[in-house]
């Protein structure tokens, strides 16, 4: 997949939207010194190109009752036919698993997990993740979030 060519105005639009996706089109246009129609055309182009995937609302985990966050490393059986696919199907079905990454190294998957408590976390691991396909699970319970962000640092392309 190729990188999308962006100019400074595109970058400014993306920067504003990453920090507040609820900003009105009028406010967005004013904040980047464009007319509403110019800003709207650029925004539609950024959306149709796939650079802007979707707009979401981020919830405060603690206030939403998710007291346990963990990074979980999982290795699956290489000798079991369909192990990867079956494990991925389970992972995809569990809302407590927010992210799943395929990784190099000792573990095959790295999961970011949010649970309402240790009992829910234990149930997730023991009753839902452990199976004949899993050969190892290693968990890190996260104590404090020292940095959390969703905004990417985007730079303008030199060509355009």
C-alpha positions as CSV (number, residue, x, y, z in Angstrom):
1,X,0.0,0.0,0.0
2,X,1.4,3.4,-0.9
3,X,1.6,6.5,1.3
4,X,-1.0,9.1,0.5
5,X,0.4,12.5,-0.7
6,X,-0.5,15.3,1.7
7,X,0.1,19.0,1.7
8,X,0.3,21.3,4.8
9,X,-3.5,22.0,4.7
10,X,-4.3,18.2,4.7
11,X,-1.9,17.8,7.6
12,X,-3.6,20.6,9.6
13,X,-7.0,19.1,8.9
14,X,-5.9,15.7,10.1
15,X,-4.2,17.2,13.2
16,X,-7.4,19.0,14.2
17,X,-9.6,15.9,13.6
18,X,-7.3,13.6,15.5
19,X,-7.6,15.8,18.5
20,X,-11.3,16.5,18.2
21,X,-13.3,14.5,15.6
22,X,-16.5,16.2,16.7
23,X,-15.3,19.6,15.5
24,X,-17.9,21.1,13.2
25,X,-17.0,21.5,9.5
26,X,-17.3,25.3,9.8
27,X,-15.0,25.4,12.8
28,X,-12.6,23.0,11.1
29,X,-12.5,25.2,8.0
30,X,-11.9,28.3,10.0
31,X,-9.1,26.7,12.1
32,X,-7.2,25.7,9.0
33,X,-7.9,29.0,7.1
34,X,-9.9,27.4,4.3
35,X,-13.4,28.0,2.9
36,X,-16.0,25.5,4.1
37,X,-16.3,24.0,0.6
38,X,-12.5,23.7,0.1
39,X,-12.2,22.0,3.6
40,X,-15.2,19.7,2.8
41,X,-13.6,18.6,-0.5
42,X,-10.3,17.8,1.2
43,X,-12.0,16.0,4.0
44,X,-14.0,13.8,1.6
45,X,-10.8,13.0,-0.4
46,X,-9.1,12.0,2.9
47,X,-12.0,9.8,3.8
48,X,-12.4,8.2,0.3
49,X,-8.6,7.5,0.2
50,X,-8.9,5.4,3.3
51,X,-6.5,7.6,5.3
52,X,-9.4,8.5,7.6
53,X,-10.9,5.1,8.5
54,X,-13.6,6.1,10.9
55,X,-14.6,8.5,13.7
56,X,-14.8,7.1,17.2
57,X,-15.4,8.1,20.8
58,X,-12.7,7.2,23.4
59,X,-14.0,6.1,26.8
60,X,-12.3,6.5,30.1
61,X,-11.5,2.9,31.1
62,X,-11.7,3.5,34.9
63,X,-15.0,5.5,34.7
64,X,-16.4,2.7,32.5
65,X,-15.5,0.1,35.1
66,X,-12.6,-1.5,33.4
67,X,-10.2,-1.9,36.3
68,X,-7.8,-4.5,34.8
69,X,-5.7,-3.8,31.8
70,X,-3.2,-6.4,30.5
71,X,-0.9,-7.2,27.7
72,X,-1.2,-10.9,27.0
73,X,1.3,-12.9,24.9
74,X,0.0,-16.1,23.3
75,X,1.8,-18.9,21.5
76,X,-0.3,-21.4,19.5
77,X,0.4,-25.0,18.5
78,X,2.2,-25.3,15.2
79,X,1.4,-29.0,15.1
80,X,-2.4,-28.5,15.4
81,X,-4.1,-28.0,12.0
82,X,-6.0,-24.8,12.0
83,X,-4.7,-23.6,15.3
84,X,-4.0,-20.1,14.2
85,X,-7.3,-19.6,12.5
86,X,-9.3,-21.2,15.4
87,X,-7.5,-19.0,17.9
88,X,-8.1,-15.9,15.8
89,X,-11.8,-16.7,15.6
90,X,-12.0,-16.9,19.4
91,X,-10.0,-13.6,19.8
92,X,-12.2,-11.8,17.3
93,X,-15.3,-12.8,19.2
94,X,-14.1,-11.4,22.6
95,X,-14.9,-7.8,23.3
96,X,-12.4,-7.7,26.2
97,X,-9.6,-8.1,23.7
98,X,-9.2,-4.6,22.2
99,X,-6.2,-5.3,20.0
100,X,-4.4,-8.3,18.6
101,X,-1.1,-8.2,16.9
102,X,0.8,-10.9,15.1
103,X,4.4,-10.8,16.4
104,X,7.8,-12.1,15.7
105,X,9.8,-13.7,18.6
106,X,8.8,-16.1,21.3
107,X,5.0,-15.4,21.1
108,X,2.7,-15.4,18.1
109,X,0.1,-12.9,19.3
110,X,0.2,-9.9,21.6
111,X,-3.2,-8.9,22.9
112,X,-4.3,-5.7,24.7
113,X,-7.1,-6.7,27.1
114,X,-9.5,-4.7,29.3
115,X,-11.6,-6.4,31.9
116,X,-13.9,-5.3,34.7
117,X,-11.9,-7.0,37.4
118,X,-9.5,-9.9,38.1
119,X,-12.3,-12.4,38.2
120,X,-13.4,-11.4,34.7
121,X,-9.7,-11.5,33.6
122,X,-9.2,-14.9,35.0
123,X,-12.4,-16.2,33.4
124,X,-11.2,-14.7,30.0
125,X,-7.8,-16.5,30.2
126,X,-8.9,-19.8,31.7
127,X,-12.3,-20.3,30.1
128,X,-12.0,-18.6,26.8
129,X,-8.4,-18.3,25.6
130,X,-6.9,-21.5,26.9
131,X,-7.6,-24.3,24.5
132,X,-5.9,-27.2,22.8
133,X,-4.5,-24.7,20.3
134,X,-2.6,-22.6,22.9
135,X,0.8,-23.8,24.1
136,X,1.7,-20.7,26.2
137,X,0.2,-17.6,27.7
138,X,2.2,-14.9,29.4
139,X,0.4,-11.9,31.0
140,X,1.5,-8.5,32.1
141,X,-1.0,-6.7,34.3
142,X,-0.7,-2.9,33.6
143,X,-0.4,-0.8,36.8
144,X,-0.5,2.8,35.6
145,X,-0.9,4.4,32.2
146,X,2.0,6.8,31.8
147,X,1.2,7.8,28.2
148,X,-1.8,7.2,26.0
149,X,-2.4,8.7,22.7
150,X,-4.2,8.1,19.4
151,X,-2.9,11.0,17.3
152,X,-0.3,10.2,14.7
153,X,2.4,12.7,13.8
154,X,1.7,13.3,10.1
155,X,4.0,15.3,7.8
156,X,3.3,16.8,4.5
157,X,4.6,15.1,1.4
158,X,7.3,16.9,-0.5
159,X,5.7,16.1,-3.8
160,X,2.3,17.4,-4.9
